[in-house]
């Protein structure tokens, strides 16, 4: 299975599960034009692979999503919510990859605001975009992946490679 195929499946399922756990239904879509003025990004790496995942949307969508999130309080800061959302998204991806003997190192999330992001296409790009829709508005998830070789997945029998259940709190 190609690295792209692995991440296509992971990003779509993890984003859907993340938002569903917060009471927000998302669905993949195509041909989506949207304004990305707020973005949460986070870097990751493993042996022979490095990249960045982003979650972006317009300001109205961000405010509506925070308001709809049943886990966020009434005065929850939207930028913090965005940073934590992208952090939880990469955490879910990391947990699924651990079960396949791939261990990711993760950086700290960063929020970009007051910018306008535009995705440029091209056949040689490693920027993979995942447009999604919610009742609150449109959003994008994207990956920028650099890989020296295809990602090799090998199911792990090691219980420590299965990580904590999604949504559990882990203190370091």
C-alpha angles and dihedrals in degrees: 000000000000123000088244093053091049092052094042090059095041097048095047096047096041094048091048092048094045095053093040089056086057094050094257121123116213129183131192117246138177135228092024118169111196141157112245106197097146122046136173114203134182132181127225138180144181134170106314095354134081134164152133133252123206137192116197143170145147122283095255092052091048093052093046093048092051089050092049095046105105090202095055120086123235093262098039113148110244095216092051089048090053093048092048092046094056089043091054091045093056088042090058091048090048091052092052092047091049088061086058094050094259115126117197126201111214131207127210119281121255127200121214116198136174092028132111114226122199124186115225118206133213137147095249096050125118091200106110118190129202113192115200138180132213133176085258094055144276129319140175132221115193140178129205105195131182114190132175090202141357115293111257116215120200117172111241125223091192108110090209089062090061095071127202122314114274112274096023118131115243119192120202 
